[in-house]
Amino acid sequence: APALAMAGINWPGLLAWSTKYHDGTAPSQFKQMSEEDRRFLEKALEEAFGQIEDPNQVMTEAAEQLRSESRSEESVSTALEVIDRCCDDPDCARNAEKLDVLQALLDLLPVYSGSVRNRTFEILALLFSNNPNIQAAGMKRGSLQMCVKIAQESSVASDDRSKSFRALVALVRNVQEFEKFLLEDEAARQLLLDCLSPEELPGTREKATSFVRSLAESGSLQPESVAPLVPAICKLFGHLEDTGIQYKETLSSCALQLATSFKAQCSGLQAAVEGRISELVAAKDPEAENEMESLKECLAVLKA
């Protein structure tokens, strides 16, 4: 059995949420954690973390749970929630490579699917986010190729694609060397285009749009990479029915950034922007003020 009690974390206690699936005879059919389970575990974590002095030690233990030969989907799910909680401590998040947590997480990706893998991607995105040392470690350990491969193999508009793409963006974002590496990778460029498709989940499209904007802003995007992205962005202006204010503002600010940085590559954008401005004028929506401002600015840049 895995070493269960080290830094004062009572692992069997934390695992109690999952015992109701076992009658001790049949191997457990893992079911995704229900809301009730999650509440139980959060309360247990609350109590456990109240008595913990060194979250780094707890994170190390959780990684051991992930590597344990006797691990189950329940123990892995529990360890992931513990790591997530440890990441609230910035020190812990920065130490994920030193404590060998990063590799333990990456090793789960090819083995699990469904809710366990998606939760792993969420935690990786959290660790990579604006954390250059962990981003560098992730790049060195092949995270980019792994995220791209899983996202490509996932079906359109699936949670799997959304989570793997978000982890990929967090891995490279704001480190120009890594952003350029992604843009030089044909499969990664294709994935970015796929995530801008109207068939994708609105949240995935919004993430991709915001990423394109930040790539243009940071200077990582080159004219040759922009060419296929512009028609994809134009197309999204015709598919706004399932989207909220933030999405529309992200799309309009992305259009503005592309027009500002790559006016010569933006043929076709003017018609899309003018069409959207007409819709907004007709709708008289007071909440669309920021979107309208970006669109008008974009139009002015394109016409200048």
N, C-alpha and C positions, 0 to 999 in steps of 0.2 A: 504494500500500500504506500501511497505517497507520504512523505513526511508531513504530518498534518498540523502539529502545533509547534511553531518556532517563535515568531515574534509576537506571540499572544493572540494570533488570529485563530479562532476556533473554526477550522474548515468544516468539520462535520456539522457544526451548528449552522454555518452559512449554507450548507448543502441541504438543509432540512426542507427547503421549498420543493425539492425534487423528489423526496421520498414517497410522496403520495402516488407516484406513478409505478412504484415497485410493489409487488406482493412477495418478493423474495424468490420467486421461482423463475418466471420468464425474463429474458433479457428486456430491458426497458425499451419501449417505443418512445423515443424522445419527441416531445411536443414542444413547440415554441413556447417560451416563457409567457404565461398569461399575465394580465394586469395584476391579478391577485398575487401571483408568484413574485412579480417584480416588486410589489409593495412590501411583501414579506422580506425579500432579500434586502431592499433598501433600508428597512428598519433594522435588520440584523447588522448591516454594514455600518449604519449610523452608530449603533451601540459598540461595535468592534472598533471603529476608528476613533471613538471617544477615548479609548484607553491606549492608543498606540503612540509611541514616542518617535519611532523611526519609519516613516512611510517607504523609505528606500528598501528597508529590509522586507517589508510586506510585499513590495513590488517584485523583489527577487523570489520570494516564496511563490507568488502567483505565477511567475514564469516557470518555476519548477513544476507547478501543477499542470501547466500547459504541455510540458515535456514528459510528464510522468507516463510510464508504460501502462499504468492502470487507469489512465484518464477516461472519462466518459463525456458525452456531449454536455451532461449536466455540470460536471466539474469544470470543464473548459468554459462554459457559459458563466459560471460563478467566478472563475479566475479572471475572466475578461471584465466583469463588473468591478472587481477589486482593482484591477489595473486602471480602469476608467476613473475610479475614485482617487487613486494615487496621483493621477495626472492633474488633479486639482492643485497639487503642489508643484509649482514651476520647476523646482529643484529636481523632483522625480522625473518630470517630462524630459528635462535636459540630460538626465542620467540613463535614459532608456537603452542607449547603446552600451555604455559602460557596464550596466547591470545585466546585459545580455537578454534584455526583454524584447528588443526589436526583432532579433532573429527568431525567437520563440513565436512571435506573432506571425512573421512571414511564413514560417513553417506550417502554420495552420491553413494557409490559403489553398494549397493544392489538395489538402486532405478533406476539408469540410466544404459544405455548400449551405445554401439557405441562411437561416437566421444567424448561425454561428459565424459563418464567413462574413456576412454583412456587418455584424457587430465588430469583427476584427478590422474590417476596412474603416469603420467609423473611428476606432481607437487609433489606427495608423494615421488617419487624416488629422486627428487631434495632436498626435505626437509630431508630425511633420510640420504642422502649421506654424509658419514664421519661426522655425527652429533650425537654423542653418546647419548646425552640427549633426542633428538627426537626419536632416534632408540629405546631407553628404553621405552619411552612413547608409541610408536607404538606397541611394543611387549606387553605392559601391556593392551593396548586397543584391542588386538586380531587381529592386522594387518596380522600376519603371516598366520593364518587360513583363513582369508578373501582372501588374495592374492592367496594362494594355491587353494582354492575352485574355484575361478573365472578362474584361469589359467587352472585347470583341466576340467572345464565345457566348456572352449573355444575350438573351432575347431583347429586342427593342422594347423600350418603355418598361423595363424590369427594374426592380429594386437593386438587383445584382449589378446591372450596368451603372445605375446611378451612384451606388456606394463606391464601386471600383474607380469610376471616373473622378469622383470627389477626392479620393485618396491620391490619385495621380496628380491632380491639380495642386493639392497641398504639398506633394513631394517636390515639385519644381518651382512653385510660385515665388517670385521675388528673388530668385537666384539666377542671374542672367545666363550663366554657364549651363545650368540645368534646363532652363526654358529653351535655349538654343538647341540643346541636345534633343529635347522632345520634338522640336520643329524639324529637325533633320531626320527624324525617324519616320519612315513612310507610314507604318502601321499606326503610330500615334497621331500623325496628321489626319489620317483617314478617320480615326476614332473621334477626333475633335469635330470634324465635319459631320459625322454620324450623330453626334450629340446635339448638333444644331438643327437636326431634322424636325419638322413639325410633328412627326410621329412619336417623338420622344416625350417623356414626362416633362411637364412645365418646369419642374425644379431642376432637371438635368439641363434643359435648354438654357435656363437662366444662368446656371453655373458656367456653361460653355460660353455664353455671351459675355459674362463678366470676365471670364478668363481671356477671351479675345481682346476685350477692352484693355485689360491690364498688360497683355503682351505688346499691344500697340503703344501703350503709354511708356512701358519700360524700355522700349527700343529693341526688344528681342525679335519682334516680328519684322521680317524682310519683305520687300515688294513681291518677290516670287511666291511667298507663302500666303500673301494677302489675297491674291487673285481668286482662288476658289472659295475663300471665306465670305467675300462681299455678296455674291448671289445668295448664299445661305442666309446671311443676315437680312437681306432684302426680303426674302421669302417669309421670314418670321413676322414681318409687318402685316401680312395677310392672314395670320393665324393667332389672333390675340384673344379669341373668345373664352379660353379656359384659363386666363392669366390675371394676376392681381396687379395692383399699382406698382409694387416694387419691381416686378418683372418688366413692366412697360418702361419704367424709368431706366432700368439697366439696359434695355434694348436701345432706347433713344440715346443714352450717353455713350454706348458702344458705337453707334452710327456716327455720332459727333467725333469721337476719338479717331475712328477710321478716316473720316473726311479730313480731319486736321493733319493726321500723320501721312495719309496715303491718297491724297486727292486724285492723283492720276490713275489710280487703280479702281476708283469708286464709280465707274459708269454704271448706271442702273439704280444707284442709291437715291438719286434725286427724286425719281418718280415715286419710289416707295415712301420716301419721307413726305413728299407733297400729298400723297394719298392719305397718309395717316393724319397730317395736319388738317385736311378737309374733314375727316371723320371727327376729329376733336372739336373743330369749330362748330360742326352740326350738333355734337352731343352736349356742348356747354357744360362739361363736367368740371366743377371747381377743384376737384382733387387731382386733375391732370396738369396742374400748373407747371410742375418741374419737368414733366415729360415734354410739354409744349415748348418750354424754354430751350431745352436741349435740341429739339427738332428744328426750331427756328434758327438757332445758332448754326446747326449743321447745314441747313439750307443756304444760309448766308455764306458759309465757307465754300460750299460746292459751287455757288453762283459767282463767287468773287473772281 
